Amino acid sequence: MQRFFCQTEIVYGAGALDALQEETVHSVLIVSDPFFAKNGEAARIGALIPGASVTIFGEVTPDPTLELVTQGLALLQQCRPELLIALGGGSAIDCAKAMICLTENRPRFCAIPTTSGTGSEVTSFSILTHNGTKYPLIDRQMVPDLAILDSDLLTALPASLVADAGMDILSHCLEAIAATGATPFSDALASHSFSLVLQKLPASFRGDTQVRGEIHLAATMAGMAFEQAGLGACHALSHALGGAFHLPHGRLNAILLPAVVQFNAQSVADRYAKLARQCGIGGAGNAVAVRNLVSALRRLRKTLRLPDTLKQAGI
């Protein structure tokens, strides 16, 4: 017997932030990074909620630590908000999730991702760093109640962030496809997301903002897929390396992914071959299709100007 679930309500498209006007709460805590706290975006988003008092915890840094979560938790317990909003990339959402996990009085939880990669807005995972090592928290109560995917937040993304985050999406898809917990539902989400991102990520990298809304949705679909199916060696390795060397997670995935796919193909060549054919890059046999899939990943990595090796990345 297998199960599939998604407990998060997803609101998406241009102007999706207007969904906050439907919230009927009196107190809000927004967890974000210093960029959104200082440029007024966090306050602007908080002001969308009618009549609510808004507190901003804008201290989140990349690879959030237990100490940072402790600071946020103290503020959460002090102001006791009815709604907690995580605004930003995976680090802000992971920090907010850990705060949710450690509080006794769980508020309603909304995630507003501003990058397209982690899928954290629909998962029960939070990655925290302690003494140079990354640790996963896994708890169903950390899954957001609401995810707002507003394409208007994506227009100013730098090309390097588009590249790193996009490769994170592809790694989520390929690991979900190969995972022991894969189901027809997770396969459908992963394969659609992978095909779309493989095709449209180069345009987004070149600055075409018209495709970014689609990639944003694909990131969430990939998150839904790996939440059900699981992840694997690529993420295990990239989290270990990321904790030690502080390179962007998606960039590490880009370096590792072709080798991991080749290794996994010893057991799941048929799954990878099916995916390659769905993307139009398959071959007559499974071995050819897997080879074409790996070559496509390497070509994309070059197009996105990402390093091929850890040495090229500065390690």
C-alpha positions as CSV (number, residue, x, y, z in Angstrom):
1,M,0.0,0.0,0.0
2,Q,1.3,3.4,-0.9
3,R,0.2,7.0,-0.1
4,F,0.5,10.4,-1.7
5,F,-0.3,13.6,0.1
6,C,0.1,17.4,-0.2
7,Q,-1.2,19.4,2.7
8,T,-0.1,22.8,1.4
9,E,-2.5,25.1,-0.4
10,I,-0.7,26.6,-3.4
11,V,-1.5,30.0,-4.8
12,Y,0.5,30.9,-7.9
13,G,0.9,33.3,-10.8
14,A,1.5,37.1,-11.2
15,G,-0.1,38.9,-8.3
16,A,-0.4,35.8,-6.1
17,L,0.7,37.9,-3.1
18,D,-2.8,39.4,-3.1
19,A,-3.9,36.1,-1.4
20,L,-2.6,37.6,1.8
21,Q,-5.4,40.1,1.8
22,E,-7.7,37.2,2.6
23,E,-5.9,36.4,5.9
24,T,-7.9,37.3,9.0
25,V,-5.1,37.4,11.6
26,H,-4.1,40.2,14.0
27,S,-0.4,39.4,14.4
28,V,2.3,38.3,11.9
29,L,6.0,37.4,12.1
30,I,8.0,37.5,8.9
31,V,11.2,35.6,8.7
32,S,13.5,36.8,5.9
33,D,17.1,37.7,5.0
34,P,18.6,41.2,5.6
35,F,18.0,42.1,1.9
36,F,14.2,42.0,2.1
37,A,14.2,43.4,5.6
38,K,16.2,46.5,4.6
39,N,14.7,47.2,1.2
40,G,11.2,47.3,2.6
41,E,9.8,44.3,0.7
42,A,9.1,42.3,3.9
43,A,7.2,45.3,5.4
44,R,5.3,45.8,2.1
45,I,4.2,42.1,2.1
46,G,3.2,42.3,5.7
47,A,1.1,45.4,5.0
48,L,-1.1,43.3,2.6
49,I,-2.7,41.6,5.6
50,P,-5.6,43.9,6.7
51,G,-5.2,45.3,10.2
52,A,-2.3,43.0,11.3
53,S,0.6,44.1,13.4
54,V,3.8,42.9,11.7
55,T,7.1,42.0,13.3
56,I,10.1,41.2,11.1
57,F,13.0,38.8,11.9
58,G,15.4,39.8,9.1
59,E,18.6,38.2,10.2
60,V,18.6,35.0,8.2
61,T,21.9,34.2,6.5
62,P,22.8,31.3,4.0
63,D,23.1,27.9,5.7
64,P,21.1,28.9,8.8
65,T,22.6,27.7,12.1
66,L,21.1,26.5,15.3
67,E,22.1,29.7,16.9
68,L,20.1,31.7,14.3
69,V,17.1,29.5,14.8
70,T,17.3,30.1,18.6
71,Q,17.2,33.9,18.0
72,G,14.2,33.6,15.8
73,L,12.5,31.2,18.2
74,A,12.9,33.7,21.1
75,L,11.2,36.4,19.0
76,L,8.4,33.9,18.0
77,Q,7.7,33.1,21.6
78,Q,7.8,36.8,22.5
79,C,5.3,38.1,19.9
80,R,3.2,34.9,19.6
81,P,2.0,35.5,16.0
82,E,-1.1,34.0,14.5
83,L,0.7,33.8,11.2
84,L,4.4,33.1,10.4
85,I,5.6,34.0,6.9
86,A,8.9,32.8,5.5
87,L,10.0,35.1,2.7
88,G,13.1,34.4,0.7
89,G,15.1,31.4,-0.6
90,G,15.6,28.0,1.0
91,S,17.6,29.4,4.0
92,A,14.7,31.7,5.2
93,I,12.2,29.0,4.8
94,D,14.4,26.4,6.5
95,C,15.0,28.8,9.4
96,A,11.2,29.4,9.8
97,K,10.5,25.7,9.6
98,A,12.9,25.0,12.4
99,M,11.3,27.7,14.5
100,I,7.9,26.1,13.8
101,C,9.3,22.7,14.8
102,L,10.6,23.9,18.2
103,T,7.6,26.0,19.3
104,E,4.8,24.6,21.4
105,N,2.1,26.9,19.9
106,R,2.3,26.4,16.2
107,P,1.0,29.4,14.2
108,R,-0.4,29.2,10.7
109,F,2.6,29.0,8.4
110,C,3.0,30.6,4.9
111,A,6.0,30.2,2.7
112,I,6.8,32.7,-0.1
113,P,9.8,31.5,-2.0
114,T,11.7,34.2,-4.0
115,T,14.0,31.7,-5.7
116,S,13.1,28.7,-7.8
117,G,15.0,25.6,-6.6
118,T,14.5,24.2,-3.1
119,G,10.9,23.2,-3.2
120,S,11.0,23.8,0.6
121,E,7.5,25.5,0.5
122,V,5.9,22.0,0.2
123,T,8.2,19.7,2.1
124,S,8.7,18.5,5.7
125,F,12.5,19.0,5.5
126,S,14.7,21.8,7.1
127,I,18.5,21.8,6.7
128,L,20.4,23.4,9.6
129,T,24.2,23.9,10.0
130,H,26.1,23.3,13.3
131,N,29.8,23.4,13.6
132,G,30.3,23.0,9.9
133,T,28.0,20.1,9.4
134,K,24.5,20.2,7.9
135,Y,21.8,18.3,9.6
136,P,18.2,17.6,8.4
137,L,15.2,18.1,10.5
138,I,12.2,16.1,9.2
139,D,8.8,16.8,10.7
140,R,5.3,16.9,9.1
141,Q,4.3,19.9,11.2
142,M,7.0,22.0,9.4
143,V,5.1,21.7,6.1
144,P,3.6,25.1,5.3
145,D,-0.1,25.5,5.3
146,L,0.1,28.0,2.4
147,A,2.7,28.5,-0.4
148,I,2.5,31.7,-2.5
149,L,4.3,31.4,-5.8
150,D,4.3,34.9,-7.2
151,S,6.2,35.3,-10.5
152,D,6.5,39.1,-9.9
153,L,9.2,38.3,-7.3
154,L,11.5,36.7,-9.8
155,T,12.3,39.4,-12.3
156,A,15.5,40.7,-10.7
157,L,17.2,37.3,-10.0
158,P,20.9,37.3,-10.9
159,A,22.0,34.8,-13.5
160,S,24.2,32.9,-11.1
161,L,21.3,32.3,-8.7
162,V,19.1,31.2,-11.6
163,A,21.8,28.6,-12.6
164,D,22.4,27.3,-9.1
165,A,18.7,27.0,-8.2
166,G,17.8,25.5,-11.5
167,M,20.3,22.7,-11.1
168,D,18.8,22.0,-7.7
169,I,15.4,21.5,-9.3
170,L,16.9,19.0,-11.8
171,S,18.7,17.1,-9.0
172,H,15.5,16.8,-7.0
173,C,13.7,15.4,-10.1
174,L,16.5,12.9,-10.9
175,E,16.8,11.7,-7.3
176,A,13.1,11.4,-6.9
177,I,12.9,9.3,-10.1
178,A,15.6,6.9,-8.8
179,A,14.4,6.8,-5.2
180,T,13.1,3.7,-3.6
181,G,9.9,5.5,-2.5
182,A,9.0,6.6,-6.1
183,T,5.4,6.3,-7.1
184,P,3.4,7.0,-10.3
185,F,2.4,10.3,-8.7
186,S,5.9,11.4,-7.8
187,D,7.2,10.2,-11.2
188,A,4.6,12.4,-13.0
189,L,5.6,15.5,-11.1
190,A,9.4,14.8,-11.4
191,S,9.4,14.0,-15.1
192,H,7.2,17.1,-16.0
193,S,9.4,19.4,-13.9
194,F,12.6,17.9,-15.3
195,S,11.5,18.2,-18.9
196,L,10.3,21.8,-18.5
197,V,13.4,23.0,-16.6
198,L,15.9,21.3,-18.9
199,Q,14.2,23.1,-21.8
200,K,13.7,26.5,-20.4
201,L,16.4,27.1,-17.8
202,P,18.9,28.5,-20.4
203,A,16.4,31.2,-21.4
204,S,15.9,32.2,-17.8
205,F,19.6,32.3,-17.3
206,R,19.9,34.7,-20.3
207,G,17.4,37.0,-18.6
208,D,14.1,35.9,-20.2
209,T,11.7,36.6,-17.3
210,Q,8.7,35.3,-19.2
211,V,9.7,31.6,-18.4
212,R,10.5,32.1,-14.8
213,G,6.9,31.6,-13.5
214,E,6.9,28.2,-15.2
215,I,10.2,27.3,-13.6
216,H,8.9,28.5,-10.2
217,L,6.0,26.0,-10.5
218,A,8.4,23.3,-11.6
219,A,10.5,23.8,-8.5
220,T,7.4,23.2,-6.3
221,M,6.4,20.2,-8.3
222,A,9.9,18.7,-7.8
223,G,9.6,19.4,-4.1
224,M,6.3,17.5,-4.0
225,A,8.0,14.7,-5.8
226,F,11.0,14.2,-3.5
227,E,8.9,14.8,-0.4
228,Q,7.1,11.6,-1.3
229,A,9.8,9.6,-3.0
230,G,13.0,10.6,-1.2
231,L,16.4,11.9,-2.2
232,G,19.8,10.1,-2.6
233,A,23.5,10.2,-3.0
234,C,23.7,13.6,-4.7
235,H,22.1,15.4,-1.8
236,A,23.9,13.4,0.8
237,L,27.2,14.4,-0.8
238,S,26.3,18.0,-1.5
239,H,25.1,18.6,2.0
240,A,28.3,17.2,3.5
241,L,30.4,19.3,1.1
242,G,28.3,22.4,1.6
243,G,28.6,22.3,5.3
244,A,32.4,22.1,5.1
245,F,33.1,24.4,2.2
246,H,30.1,26.8,2.0
247,L,29.5,26.5,-1.7
248,P,25.9,27.0,-3.0
249,H,23.9,23.9,-2.7
250,G,22.7,23.9,-6.3
251,R,26.2,24.4,-7.6
252,L,27.4,21.4,-5.8
253,N,24.5,19.4,-7.2
254,A,25.5,20.5,-10.7
255,I,29.0,19.2,-10.2
256,L,27.9,15.9,-8.7
257,L,24.8,15.0,-10.6
258,P,26.2,13.5,-13.8
259,A,28.4,11.1,-11.8
260,V,25.6,10.2,-9.5
261,V,23.2,9.5,-12.4
262,Q,25.9,7.2,-14.0
263,F,26.3,5.4,-10.7
264,N,22.6,5.0,-10.1
265,A,22.0,3.8,-13.6
266,Q,23.5,0.4,-12.6
267,S,20.2,-0.1,-10.8
268,V,17.6,2.2,-12.4
269,A,18.7,2.6,-16.0
270,D,15.2,1.9,-17.2
271,R,13.8,4.8,-15.2
272,Y,16.4,7.2,-16.4
273,A,15.9,6.0,-20.0
274,K,12.2,6.5,-19.8
275,L,12.8,10.1,-18.6
276,A,15.3,10.8,-21.4
277,R,12.8,9.6,-24.0
278,Q,10.1,11.8,-22.5
279,C,12.5,14.7,-22.9
280,G,13.2,13.8,-26.5
281,I,16.9,12.8,-25.8
282,G,16.5,9.1,-25.5
283,G,18.1,6.4,-27.6
284,A,17.4,2.9,-29.0
285,G,18.6,1.2,-25.8
286,N,18.6,2.1,-22.2
287,A,22.4,2.5,-22.1
288,V,22.3,5.1,-25.0
289,A,19.4,7.0,-23.4
290,V,21.3,7.2,-20.0
291,R,24.4,8.4,-21.8
292,N,22.4,11.1,-23.6
293,L,20.8,12.2,-20.3
294,V,24.2,12.6,-18.7
295,S,25.5,14.5,-21.8
296,A,22.5,16.8,-21.6
297,L,23.3,17.6,-18.0
298,R,26.9,18.3,-18.8
299,R,25.9,20.6,-21.7
300,L,23.5,22.5,-19.6
301,R,26.1,22.9,-16.9
302,K,28.4,24.5,-19.5
303,T,25.7,26.7,-20.8
304,L,25.0,28.0,-17.3
305,R,28.7,28.6,-16.7
306,L,28.9,26.3,-13.8
307,P,32.1,24.5,-12.7
308,D,32.6,20.9,-13.8
309,T,34.7,19.9,-10.8
310,L,35.2,20.8,-7.1
311,K,38.6,22.2,-8.0
312,Q,37.0,24.6,-10.5
313,A,34.6,25.6,-7.8
314,G,37.5,26.6,-5.6
315,I,37.9,23.6,-3.4
